[in-house]
Amino acid sequence: MRIKAKGIGNLSSPIKNLLAFILGSLFSVLSLEIILRVYYHRSMDLNIEMFKYASKLKVLTPGKLPGHKHHPNKEAFLMGAKVITNNYGLRDHKNLTPKVESIRIAFVGDSFTFGWGVNYANTIPKLLEDKANKTLSCSKRIEVFNLGVGNYNSSQQSHLYKELKDLIDPDYTIVLHFINDSEPFIASRPNIIEKNSYILNFIANRLNSKKVGNYSDYYQSLYSDDTWNGNKASILQIDRLAKENSKNNFTVFLLPELRQIGSYSPLIKTYSKRESFFKENKIEYYDLREFLNKKSNSDPSKLWVSKYDSHSNAFANKLISNYIFKKMSSRVLKACQ
């Protein structure tokens, strides 16, 4: 009996070693996951914060477009700022309800409109709303609704605008068009590990950062496609939807890559292609590039959220909101009558 027991013990040793290795590895992975979660609890790392944004605030949509939206009535702390969504998933402290005796502005865009890296009070739509109500002599409340969602291209923006337009019933529609809003739509359905694992995303982001080429070349490639990867048609759809009601004004503000706002930017031809499209289609637009270059004294870093994140900061957002206010204030006053 002792010999048999000894034989079983010898046979089980490799299995025990394997189990010990597996358990040790799992413990190490779980420990590292916890460490990363604690370390990046409130970070300014763009990639990690974008991952947290997708994990905590975004929900996949059943149809192809828009692909994802914000969870309604959610709260998260991202890139140094508290983010709260309302009953329709918009970044707003007021809920979206049927229109009653107010002037409404639908503000469409991506992460710049959303207000990445700034507090709610410093988002462009909120700054515009506050200035309009404080400055304009209007008997009605002026409401600006932030339809900005991070990583949205124009096709996704158009889909969300169409979904919410009748409820918002805007008197004025604004699109803040960033240079990469012409990106193709690529459906993404991450599994539960991809959506929630800090380790996996930390490794993936570090590997991808080494593969990323020159961003100027990338943006130029987006506009080499005559349809802008299908996004031209979506902009025209927003234009049509906005003008279905004759009272609804529609204006586009062209936001440049904030690392390339100077006169000698390699993106000059790309910016020109974008302008030509709006001009040819008789869509009112204003280019913010020269304005921002002048206001930053040709130092674009003054406009950034951080050294490694060129999203617009509170200073830049105030500049942009003031610029937009000057261009649209007379029409908002007209709507007050």
Sequence and secondary structure as in RCSB ss.txt:
>XXXX:A:sequence
MRIKAKGIGNLSSPIKNLLAFILGSLFSVLSLEIILRVYYHRSMDLNIEMFKYASKLKVLTPGKLPGHKHHPNKE
AFLMGAKVITNNYGLRDHKNLTPKVESIRIAFVGDSFTFGWGVNYANTIPKLLEDKANKTLSCSKRIEVFNLGVG
NYNSSQQSHLYKELKDLIDPDYTIVLHFINDSEPFIASRPNIIEKNSYILNFIANRLNSKKVGNYSDYYQSLYSD
DTWNGNKASILQIDRLAKENSKNNFTVFLLPELRQIGSYSPLIKTYSKRESFFKENKIEYYDLREFLNKKSNSDP
SKLWVSKYDSHSNAFANKLISNYIFKKMSSRVLKACQ
>XXXX:A:secstr
 HHHHHHHHHHHHHHHHHHHHHHHHHHHHHHHHHHHHHHTTT   HHHHHHHHHHHHEEE SSSSSSEEE TT E
EEETTEEEEB TTS B SS      SEEEEEEEESHHHHTTTS GGGSHHHHHHHHHHHHS  SSEEEEEEEE T
T  HHHHHHHHHHHHHHH  SEEEEEEETTTT         HHHHH HHHHHHHHHHHHHH   HHHHHHHHTTS
TTTTTHHHHHHHHHHHHTSSTT EEEEEEE  TT  STT TTHHHHHHHHHHHHHTT  EEE HHHHHHHTTT G
GGGEEETTEEEE HHHHHHHHHHHHHHHHHHHHHHH 
